[in-house]
Each structure stands twice: as structure tokens, then as C-alpha cells.
Amino acid sequence: MKLVGKYISRALVWSVMLWLTACATPPPVAPATAVARFVIEAGAEQSAVGVVLPVSGVALRVRPKPVITEFDIVGVVEAQVEMGRCLAFRLTGGAARDLYRLTGTSIGSRLVLLVDGRPLGARVIDRPIEGGVIFIFAEVPEASLARLVTDLNNTVALLQEQAAKAR
């Protein structure tokens, strides 16, 4: 009888230890994300929201509804162009077509990048944007660009993973 009690005691101790170990396991850490959206500058008679770019201090009136959302973006990279380092946002096929039509009728307006609701960059629409890639300079220190790209791509990956699970 003592032997059975001894085994039960040991089994109980091991069970408690395993349970405590499982409870002490930290939850998985989610990668840092950043949500990018693009809005377009509003005309004089259109409803608008005011935004101010962080470095240049340029104040813009933009339409409140985004024209490109995080669901339209399939990837972001740092790009080196003639004027320096910028962000290149690659869009889905449908978003690329919509952007081409929109920018074709909005020449002279500005396309504004919002990241997590904060304005970080703007570009003048000088012609219809073709090819489904938006190049835009972000008003952040150049050293921060790589981290911003990583966070934006984490969001893209997370949304694609969620979409795949929903299918």
C-alpha cells in the first residue's frame, strides 16, 4: 500500500511540475506590424481631413476614405532612385488598375502615405501610375526605413495568412 501511495505522490508531483511549466511558457511574440494606407488630396469643394507631414511640415487636405488599403498591398521594398532612398509598394492587380484610373483623373493632386494613421509621405501625381508600384519618399530617418519595410511586410504576411485560413 505504501508503494502505491509513493507512486501516486510522484505522479502527482510530476503532473504539477508539467502543469506549472506549461503555464510559465510565454505566449508567442507577434511580429511588429505597420498598417499602410494611401489617401488622395481633396479638391476645394470635397470633404477633407487635415494632415501635416512630420518633417517638412507640409499641411494637406485629404479625402477621408483611403484609395489604397493594407489589403491592396502585396509587398514593400526599399528602393534607390535618382533622388535617394524611398519605399516601393507593390499592389494587387485590381488595386493597380484602380490606381491607374484614379491617378489618370487626379493629375496635379497628391497621394499621401499614412502608416498607422500618421502621414509619412506624399507624392505629386504627375501622370497615371502604371505597373502597380507606388514609389514614395517617407519622411522618416533613412536608418528607420529598413525597420519600416519589415513592419509593413509583416502586416502583408499576416493578412495573407489570415486570408488563406479563411478560404
C-alpha positions in Angstrom: 0.0 0.0 0.0 2.9 2.3 0.9 4.4 1.6 -2.5 1.2 2.5 -4.4 1.0 5.8 -2.4 4.6 6.6 -3.2 4.0 6.2 -7.0 0.8 8.2 -6.8 2.7 11.0 -4.9 5.4 11.0 -7.5 2.9 11.1 -10.4 1.1 14.0 -8.7 4.4 15.9 -8.3 5.4 15.4 -11.9 1.9 16.4 -13.1 2.0 19.6 -11.1 5.5 20.4 -12.4 4.4 19.9 -16.0 1.4 22.0 -15.5 3.4 24.8 -13.9 6.0 24.6 -16.8 3.2 24.8 -19.3 1.7 27.8 -17.6 5.1 29.6 -17.4 5.6 29.3 -21.1 5.4 32.8 -22.5 2.9 33.3 -25.3 4.4 33.6 -28.8 5.5 37.1 -29.6 3.7 38.6 -32.6 6.0 40.4 -35.1 5.8 44.2 -35.2 3.4 45.4 -37.8 2.6 48.7 -39.5 -0.6 49.4 -41.5 -0.1 51.4 -44.6 -2.9 53.2 -46.4 -3.0 55.8 -49.2 -5.3 58.8 -49.4 -5.6 61.4 -52.1 -5.6 65.2 -51.7 -9.1 66.6 -51.7 -10.4 69.3 -54.0 -11.7 72.6 -52.8 -15.3 71.5 -52.6 -14.7 68.0 -51.3 -15.0 66.9 -47.6 -11.5 66.6 -46.2 -9.3 65.8 -43.2 -6.2 67.9 -42.5 -2.8 66.1 -42.2 0.7 67.5 -41.7 3.8 65.7 -42.8 6.2 65.2 -39.9 9.5 66.6 -41.2 8.6 69.1 -43.9 5.6 70.4 -42.1 3.5 70.4 -45.3 -0.2 70.7 -44.5 -2.6 68.8 -46.8 -6.3 68.4 -47.0 -7.0 64.8 -47.9 -10.2 62.8 -48.6 -11.1 60.7 -45.5 -11.5 57.4 -47.4 -8.3 55.6 -48.4 -7.8 54.8 -52.0 -5.3 52.0 -51.2 -5.6 49.9 -48.1 -3.4 47.3 -46.4 -5.4 44.6 -48.2 -4.3 46.0 -51.6 -0.5 45.8 -50.8 1.4 42.6 -51.7 4.9 43.8 -50.7 7.1 46.7 -49.8 10.8 47.2 -50.5 13.3 50.0 -50.1 14.3 51.4 -53.5 17.2 53.6 -54.6 16.1 56.2 -57.1 17.8 59.3 -58.5 16.7 61.4 -55.6 17.5 58.9 -52.8 16.0 56.0 -50.9 12.3 55.6 -51.0 9.6 53.0 -50.4 8.1 50.9 -53.3 4.7 49.5 -52.6 3.6 46.6 -54.9 -0.2 46.3 -55.3 -2.6 43.6 -56.2 -3.8 43.5 -59.9 -7.2 45.0 -59.0 -5.7 47.8 -56.9 -3.2 48.6 -59.7 -6.0 49.0 -62.2 -8.0 51.2 -59.8 -4.9 53.3 -59.0 -4.2 53.8 -62.7 -7.7 55.1 -63.3 -7.7 57.3 -60.2 -4.4 58.8 -60.9 -5.3 59.4 -64.6 -8.1 61.7 -63.4 -6.2 63.2 -60.5 -3.1 64.7 -62.1 -1.8 67.6 -60.0 -3.2 66.2 -56.7 -1.0 64.4 -54.2 -1.1 60.8 -53.0 -0.4 60.7 -49.2 1.0 57.7 -47.4 -0.4 57.1 -43.9 1.3 54.5 -41.7 -0.7 53.6 -38.6 -2.8 56.7 -39.2 0.2 59.1 -39.3 1.1 60.9 -42.5 4.6 59.9 -43.5 4.9 61.0 -47.2 3.3 62.5 -50.2 3.9 62.5 -53.9 2.5 64.6 -56.7 0.6 62.7 -59.3 2.2 63.9 -62.5 0.9 61.1 -64.7 -1.2 57.9 -64.3 0.7 55.4 -62.1 1.3 52.3 -64.2 2.7 48.9 -63.3 1.1 48.6 -59.8 4.0 50.0 -57.9 3.9 53.3 -55.9 7.2 54.9 -55.2 7.1 57.4 -52.3 9.6 59.1 -50.1 8.8 58.6 -46.4 9.6 61.4 -44.0 11.5 59.2 -41.6 15.2 59.0 -40.9 16.9 56.8 -43.6 18.1 54.5 -40.9 14.5 53.7 -40.0 13.5 52.7 -43.5 14.6 49.1 -43.2 12.6 48.6 -39.9 9.5 50.3 -41.5 9.7 48.0 -44.5 10.0 44.9 -42.3 7.0 46.0 -40.2 4.9 46.8 -43.4 5.8 43.4 -44.8 4.9 41.7 -41.5 1.4 43.2 -41.9 1.2 41.9 -45.5 2.2 38.4 -44.4 -0.2 38.4 -41.5 -3.1 39.5 -43.8 -2.2 36.9 -46.4 -2.0 34.2 -43.8 -5.5 35.2 -42.4 -6.9 35.2 -46.0 -5.5 31.7 -46.6 -7.1 30.4 -43.4 -10.4 32.0 -44.3 -10.6 30.1 -47.7 
